[in-house]
Amino acid sequence: MRLMQFKSTRDATNLVSASQAILQGLAADGGLFVPQEFPQLKPDWDQLSQFSYQEMAYYVLSAFLTDYSEADLRDCINQAYDDKFDTDLIAPLVKVGDNYHLELFHGATIAFKDMALSILPYLMKKAAEMNDNHNEIIILTATSGDTGKAAMAGFADVPGTKIIVFYPNGGVSTIQEKQMLTQKGDNTFVLAVEGNFDDAQTEVKRLFNDDQLKDQLAMADRQFSSANSMNIGRLLPQVVYYFYAYAQLVAKGVVDGSQAVDFTVPTGNFGNILAGYYAKRIGLPVGKLVCASNDNTVLYDFFKAWSYDKNRDFKLTISPSMDILISSNFERMLYHAIGEDTELLKELMARLDQDGVYQLPAYAKENFVDFIGQYADEQETMAEIAQVKAEANYVMDPHTAVASKCYRKAQAAEGLSNPSVIVSTASPYKFPAAVLESLGQDTLGLDDDVLLNRLQAETGVPFPPAIQELKDAPMRHRQVIAIDQMEGYVKELAVK
Ligand SMILES: *Cc1c(COP(=O)(O)O)cnc(C)c1O
C-alpha cells in the first residue's frame, strides 16, 4: 500500500507520516495537518453493511494511517471501542420522525467527543513507540465543555502523558463542569479561565507555538501535543461514523449504496462536519452537509456573504459546545477550497488574526457546494426540543436540537429530498436544565439531582453510567485563573 503523508496547511513542504502528524498535533509552522491526497475507497456496501463499528473503523482508518501496522491499528480500535460504550453498536442510527439520528453519545462522557478521544491516546502512544520518541507528552487543551472531560477520560493514567485542560469560567453546563472536576488520574489537571472559549483556545495555540517554551520542554524530554480537533488524530476517527451511518441505512434498506444521504451537523470548531466532507472526498455518497449554528452565526454568515467575520459579540447559549467564533478546522476546509494555495491561506489567516475578518476569493465559492449554512436561535432550539418530543416522543439535547431545526429550515429553503441524518452529538442528560425548560418545566433553584430525575421521567431512558458516576464521585477544588496566568500554570505543570 502507498504510504500516506500529511502536509501542513501553511507549508506544503512540511510533510510528515500519519504517526508524526498525530504526535505533533499542530504543525510547527502554525498550520494544521491535512492528507497530502485523499485515498479513493470503492465501498462494497453488501459487505460494509454487515460490518461492526470496529471493522468499519479499520476499513476507514487504514486508508489514512498507513504507517501503523494492521495489528497495531486493530489493537488501538479494539481498546477504544469497547464496553466504555453502553451499546455494542457504538454509534446507533435511530429513526426519529422522518429523520435518522446518528447517536454519538454512547461513550464515557455522553458526547460525541468520545468517538475520537477514546482512540486518540492509543494512536498517540503507538505513534511515540513507532517514532522512537521517549518524550513525556503534555496534552494542552482548551474546551468549550465536552472535549475537556473526554480528553481527560482518555488520557487519565496513560503512562508517559500529562493533560492540562482549560475551560471558560461560566461557559459550560454544571454537569459538564462536574464531569471535569470529578475526573480521576494523577496526570490530569483542569482549570477554569476568566474568558470565553476563543480566548482560551487562542492562548493555548500561542503557548503551543512559543519557541522558548518548546525548548524548555525539549530539555526536559517533554513535548506538547493537542487533543483538540486541530489534531488529525481527532479528525480521522470521525470519518468512520459517516460510513457507519450509511452502512446502517443500507442494512435497513433505505439506500442501495449509490443514493446520496444528507447530513446535518451541529457545528462549533468545524471538526465533525469536516469529517463528513472528508468522507465524501474518499467515496461516501454524501449529498448536502448542513452546517448548523446557534446564535453564534459566524459560519452561517460566511455561507451567505462569503466573508468570515469574527468581529461580533460572543453569545453564551444553551448549546455551549457550539459557542465559538473562530472555528479552528475551518482553516482545513478553506485550504482545500482555495486549491491548497499555501501562500493565500497564510494571508487570509493573518487577516483573521489582525482584522478579525477575511473575504473568500470568488473562484473558491463553488468548492463549498456541498455545504448549506443554517442557524437556529435560542427560542427555535427550545421549541424544536418540545416539538420533536411531542411528535416522536424523543428527547434531544440542545446541540442536536439546533441541527434538527436547521435541517427543517434548510429543507424548506432548498427542497432537500435525500434521506436525512441528524448527527446527534450529546445526551440530553448532559443539559437537564435547558432540556426541561424547553419542555415547559420551571427549573429555577432546582439542583442537578432533581433535574436529572425529572428528565428521566420525560425520556424514559435509564441514566447512562456517566451520570450515575457523577452522583457519588469526589469533587476537586475548582480553580479560576486569568488568561494571562495560563502560561505560568503550564510552565509550573509541564516544565518543572
Ligand atoms: C464539540 C461539540 C459540537 C461541535 O463540534 P465541532 O466538531 O467542534 O464542530 C457539537 N455538539 C457537541 C455536543 C459537542 O460536544
The ligand as a Tripos MOL2 file, in Angstrom:
@<TRIPOS>MOLECULE
LIG
   15    15     1     0     0
SMALL
NO_CHARGES

@<TRIPOS>ATOM
      1 C1        -17.9160   19.7070   20.2360 C.3       1 LIG1
      2 C2        -19.3610   19.6180   20.0850 C.ar      1 LIG1
      3 C3        -20.0160   20.1360   18.9580 C.ar      1 LIG1
      4 C4        -19.2750   20.8600   17.8640 C.3       1 LIG1
      5 O1        -18.4270   20.0010   17.1360 O.3       1 LIG1
      6 P1        -17.2450   20.5970   16.2450 P.3       1 LIG1
      7 O2        -16.5010   19.4190   15.7590 O.co2     1 LIG1
      8 O3        -16.4240   21.4380   17.1810 O.co2     1 LIG1
      9 O4        -17.8470   21.4040   15.1650 O.co2     1 LIG1
     10 C5        -21.3810   19.9750   18.8590 C.ar      1 LIG1
     11 N1        -22.0870   19.3760   19.8380 N.ar      1 LIG1
     12 C6        -21.4970   18.8870   20.9400 C.ar      1 LIG1
     13 C7        -22.3310   18.2590   21.9930 C.3       1 LIG1
     14 C8        -20.1210   18.9740   21.1030 C.ar      1 LIG1
     15 O5        -19.5310   18.4680   22.1920 O.3       1 LIG1
@<TRIPOS>BOND
     1     1     2 1
     2     2     3 ar
     3     2    14 ar
     4     3     4 1
     5     3    10 ar
     6     4     5 1
     7     5     6 1
     8     6     7 2
     9     6     8 1
    10     6     9 1
    11    10    11 ar
    12    11    12 ar
    13    12    13 1
    14    12    14 ar
    15    14    15 1
@<TRIPOS>SUBSTRUCTURE
     1 LIG1         1 GROUP 0 **** ****
